[in-house]
């Protein structure tokens, strides 16, 4: 089994701030979204493209996956952003407010073979999550829960009941088509307890990681979305017990009073592969 790329923590960084970009080179984050959209003032859009192009060309980001969020193609900046990103030293381009596969086709016509990520942040995007996830160039989905709550006219509550159906739709679509899916941001960046609770909720739902707005959130997100020592230990024991049962001609094993079948072993192997990938990152 090839090692999976971790996306436990995905940090937004303004594409116009060279100091913030430089700091990101040393942060223990799995991926960075260099933002040319919401984080950049209107009169700084062109300068942000130049700054980001230069900083990415300098490199130094190590294992960190480099995603560039552009402005929508229906804005006056979108096409220029896409043309610039096509020439940048990055791993993927992130398109905001995706509502159809046709929007991804339009972007791919400009960015070529660069992998595409989709911001899922509108009611129509939720309804079309399946066709978006099915697009051959799509690699990841990012939940835009703030914009979604606004469009729904809903209230943001700790249990996130207003967006639970939307979150579930995107997780289902992503898992059906083998696409990475990242949870939305937690706005209260000084509230570690609240962040941990929301990360845990997202992890339990099946999200691969969480988008972050501040470096102070990285350790919590990495901790929750990475396997714990207990999970790693259980995975090892499940695999060992199942293999021993197979040698004795049995199809199931028992670990800690619970049945272990093929499906549990598959999950256990994914846990160990993720742990190994994270250990490799930590060793850099």
C-alpha positions as CSV (number, residue, x, y, z in Angstrom):
1,X,0.0,0.0,0.0
2,X,1.4,3.4,-1.0
3,X,1.6,5.9,1.8
4,X,-1.3,8.4,1.8
5,X,-0.5,12.1,1.7
6,X,-1.8,13.6,5.0
7,X,-4.1,16.6,4.8
8,X,-4.7,16.9,8.6
9,X,-4.1,20.7,8.6
10,X,-4.6,23.0,5.7
11,X,-3.7,26.7,6.5
12,X,-4.9,29.7,4.7
13,X,-2.1,32.3,3.9
14,X,-2.7,35.6,2.2
15,X,-0.9,35.5,-1.2
16,X,0.0,39.1,-0.9
17,X,1.9,38.9,2.4
18,X,5.5,37.8,1.8
19,X,6.3,37.7,5.5
20,X,3.3,35.3,6.2
21,X,4.3,33.2,3.2
22,X,7.9,32.9,4.5
23,X,6.7,32.0,7.9
24,X,4.6,29.2,6.4
25,X,7.8,27.5,5.2
26,X,8.6,26.4,8.8
27,X,5.1,25.6,10.1
28,X,4.2,22.0,10.9
29,X,1.2,22.1,8.5
30,X,0.4,19.5,5.9
31,X,-0.9,21.9,3.2
32,X,-1.1,25.6,2.5
33,X,-3.8,27.5,0.7
34,X,-2.2,30.6,-0.7
35,X,-5.2,32.9,-1.1
36,X,-5.7,35.3,-3.9
37,X,-9.4,35.7,-3.2
38,X,-10.9,36.8,0.2
39,X,-7.6,37.6,1.9
40,X,-6.4,40.1,-0.7
41,X,-7.8,43.6,-1.1
42,X,-9.1,44.6,-4.5
43,X,-6.3,47.1,-5.2
44,X,-3.7,44.4,-4.3
45,X,-4.9,41.6,-6.6
46,X,-2.2,42.1,-9.3
47,X,0.6,42.6,-6.8
48,X,-0.5,39.4,-4.9
49,X,-0.1,37.4,-8.1
50,X,3.4,38.7,-8.6
51,X,4.4,38.2,-4.9
52,X,3.1,34.6,-4.8
53,X,4.7,33.7,-8.1
54,X,8.0,34.9,-6.8
55,X,7.7,33.2,-3.4
56,X,6.6,29.9,-4.8
57,X,9.5,30.0,-7.3
58,X,11.9,30.4,-4.3
59,X,10.7,27.1,-2.9
60,X,11.5,25.9,0.6
61,X,8.1,24.5,1.4
62,X,9.3,20.9,1.9
63,X,6.5,18.4,2.2
64,X,3.8,21.1,2.4
65,X,1.2,20.7,-0.3
66,X,0.8,24.0,-2.1
67,X,-2.7,25.0,-3.2
68,X,-3.5,28.4,-4.7
69,X,-7.0,29.8,-4.3
70,X,-7.9,32.1,-7.2
71,X,-10.9,34.4,-7.7
72,X,-13.9,33.1,-9.4
73,X,-13.7,33.1,-13.2
74,X,-16.8,35.3,-13.4
75,X,-14.9,38.1,-11.6
76,X,-12.5,40.5,-13.4
77,X,-9.5,38.9,-11.7
78,X,-10.3,35.2,-12.1
79,X,-9.0,34.6,-15.7
80,X,-5.7,36.5,-14.9
81,X,-5.4,34.5,-11.7
82,X,-5.8,31.2,-13.5
83,X,-3.3,32.1,-16.2
84,X,-0.8,33.1,-13.5
85,X,-1.4,29.9,-11.4
86,X,-0.8,27.8,-14.5
87,X,2.8,29.0,-14.5
88,X,3.4,28.9,-10.7
89,X,5.3,26.3,-8.9
90,X,2.3,24.9,-7.0
91,X,0.6,21.5,-6.6
92,X,-3.1,22.5,-7.2
93,X,-5.5,25.4,-7.9
94,X,-8.6,26.0,-5.7
95,X,-11.7,27.4,-7.4
96,X,-14.2,29.2,-5.1
97,X,-18.0,28.8,-5.1
98,X,-18.0,25.7,-7.4
99,X,-21.5,24.8,-8.4
100,X,-21.1,22.6,-11.5
101,X,-18.6,20.4,-13.4
102,X,-18.8,23.0,-16.2
103,X,-16.9,25.5,-14.0
104,X,-14.1,23.0,-13.5
105,X,-14.0,22.4,-17.3
106,X,-13.6,26.2,-17.8
107,X,-10.7,26.3,-15.3
108,X,-9.0,23.2,-16.7
109,X,-9.1,24.9,-20.1
110,X,-6.8,27.5,-18.7
111,X,-4.7,25.6,-16.1
112,X,-4.1,22.4,-18.1
113,X,-3.0,19.4,-16.2
114,X,-2.8,21.2,-12.8
115,X,-4.9,19.4,-10.3
116,X,-8.1,21.2,-9.2
117,X,-9.7,21.6,-5.8
118,X,-13.2,23.0,-5.3
119,X,-14.6,25.3,-2.7
120,X,-17.9,23.9,-1.6
121,X,-19.8,26.8,-0.2
122,X,-23.2,27.4,-1.8
123,X,-26.5,25.6,-1.7
124,X,-26.2,24.7,-5.4
125,X,-22.8,23.4,-4.9
126,X,-24.2,21.0,-2.2
127,X,-26.9,19.8,-4.6
128,X,-24.3,19.1,-7.3
129,X,-21.6,17.6,-5.1
130,X,-21.7,14.3,-6.9
131,X,-21.0,15.7,-10.4
132,X,-18.3,18.0,-9.0
133,X,-16.6,15.1,-7.2
134,X,-16.8,13.0,-10.4
135,X,-14.7,15.5,-12.5
136,X,-11.5,13.8,-13.7
137,X,-9.3,16.8,-12.7
138,X,-10.7,17.2,-9.2
139,X,-8.4,16.2,-6.4
140,X,-10.0,17.8,-3.4
141,X,-13.0,19.5,-1.9
142,X,-12.8,22.3,0.7
143,X,-15.9,23.2,2.7
144,X,-16.6,26.9,2.9
145,X,-19.0,26.8,5.9
146,X,-19.0,30.6,6.6
147,X,-20.3,31.4,3.1
148,X,-22.7,28.4,3.2
149,X,-24.3,29.6,6.5
150,X,-24.7,33.1,5.0
151,X,-26.4,31.8,1.9
152,X,-28.7,29.5,3.9
153,X,-29.7,32.3,6.2
154,X,-28.8,30.0,9.0
155,X,-27.3,30.4,12.4
156,X,-23.8,29.2,13.3
157,X,-24.1,26.9,16.4
158,X,-21.5,24.7,18.1
159,X,-23.3,21.5,16.9
160,X,-23.3,22.8,13.2
161,X,-26.8,21.4,12.7
162,X,-27.5,24.0,10.0
163,X,-24.8,22.6,7.7
164,X,-24.7,19.0,8.8
165,X,-26.6,17.8,5.7
166,X,-24.3,19.8,3.4
167,X,-21.2,18.4,5.1
168,X,-22.5,14.9,4.8
169,X,-23.3,15.3,1.1
170,X,-19.8,16.4,0.3
171,X,-18.2,13.6,2.4
172,X,-20.4,11.1,0.6
173,X,-19.5,12.5,-2.8
174,X,-15.8,12.7,-2.0
175,X,-15.5,9.2,-0.6
176,X,-17.5,7.8,-3.6
177,X,-15.0,9.2,-6.1
178,X,-11.8,9.0,-4.1
179,X,-11.5,12.7,-3.5
180,X,-9.8,14.4,-0.5
181,X,-12.4,16.4,1.5
182,X,-11.4,19.1,4.0
183,X,-13.6,20.6,6.7
184,X,-14.3,24.3,7.0
185,X,-12.6,26.8,9.3
186,X,-13.2,27.4,13.0
187,X,-13.4,31.1,13.4
188,X,-12.5,31.5,17.1
189,X,-8.8,30.8,16.7
190,X,-8.1,31.3,20.5
191,X,-10.7,28.7,21.5
192,X,-8.7,25.5,21.6
193,X,-11.4,23.5,23.3
194,X,-14.0,24.5,20.7
195,X,-11.6,23.8,17.9
196,X,-10.8,20.4,19.2
197,X,-14.5,19.6,19.5
198,X,-15.2,20.7,15.9
199,X,-12.1,18.8,14.6
200,X,-13.3,15.7,16.4
201,X,-16.8,16.0,14.9
202,X,-15.3,16.5,11.4
203,X,-12.9,13.5,11.9
204,X,-15.8,11.3,13.1
205,X,-17.7,12.3,10.0
206,X,-14.9,11.2,7.7
207,X,-13.2,14.5,6.8
208,X,-9.5,14.1,6.0
209,X,-8.5,17.3,7.7
210,X,-9.5,20.9,8.5
211,X,-8.9,24.3,7.0
212,X,-7.3,26.7,9.5
213,X,-7.1,30.5,9.8
214,X,-4.2,30.8,12.3
215,X,-1.0,28.9,13.0
216,X,-2.1,28.4,16.6
217,X,-4.7,25.9,15.3
218,X,-2.2,23.6,13.6
219,X,-1.2,21.3,16.5
220,X,-4.8,20.6,17.5
221,X,-5.8,19.8,13.9
222,X,-2.8,17.5,13.4
223,X,-3.5,15.7,16.6
224,X,-7.2,15.1,16.0
225,X,-6.9,14.1,12.3
226,X,-3.8,11.9,12.9
227,X,-4.1,8.4,14.4
228,X,-3.6,8.3,18.2
229,X,-1.2,5.9,19.9
230,X,-4.2,3.8,21.0
231,X,-5.5,3.6,17.5
232,X,-2.1,2.6,16.2
233,X,-1.7,-0.1,18.9
234,X,-5.2,-1.5,18.2
235,X,-4.5,-1.6,14.4
236,X,-1.3,-3.6,14.9
237,X,-3.1,-6.0,17.2
238,X,-6.0,-6.4,14.9
239,X,-3.7,-7.2,11.9
240,X,-1.7,-9.7,14.0
241,X,-4.8,-11.4,15.3
242,X,-6.5,-11.7,11.9
243,X,-3.3,-13.1,10.3
244,X,-3.0,-15.6,13.1
245,X,-6.7,-16.6,12.6
246,X,-6.1,-17.0,8.9
247,X,-3.2,-19.4,9.5
248,X,-5.5,-21.5,11.5
249,X,-8.1,-21.6,8.7
250,X,-10.5,-19.1,10.3
251,X,-12.1,-16.1,8.7
252,X,-12.4,-13.9,11.7
253,X,-10.5,-13.0,14.9
254,X,-11.3,-11.5,18.2
255,X,-9.5,-8.5,19.7
256,X,-10.6,-6.8,23.0
257,X,-13.8,-8.8,22.9
258,X,-14.8,-7.6,19.4
259,X,-14.9,-9.4,16.1
260,X,-12.2,-8.5,13.6
261,X,-13.0,-9.1,9.9
262,X,-11.4,-8.1,6.6
263,X,-13.0,-4.7,6.7
264,X,-11.5,-4.0,10.1
265,X,-8.1,-5.1,8.8
266,X,-8.3,-2.8,5.8
267,X,-9.0,0.1,8.2
268,X,-6.2,-0.9,10.4
269,X,-3.7,-1.0,7.5
270,X,-4.8,2.5,6.5
271,X,-4.2,3.7,10.0
272,X,-0.7,2.3,10.0
273,X,0.0,3.8,6.6
274,X,-1.2,7.2,7.7
275,X,1.0,6.9,10.8
276,X,4.0,6.0,8.7
277,X,3.4,8.9,6.4
278,X,3.2,11.3,9.3
279,X,6.3,9.9,10.8
280,X,8.2,10.5,7.6
281,X,7.1,14.1,7.6
282,X,8.2,14.6,11.2
283,X,11.6,13.2,10.3
284,X,12.2,15.9,7.7
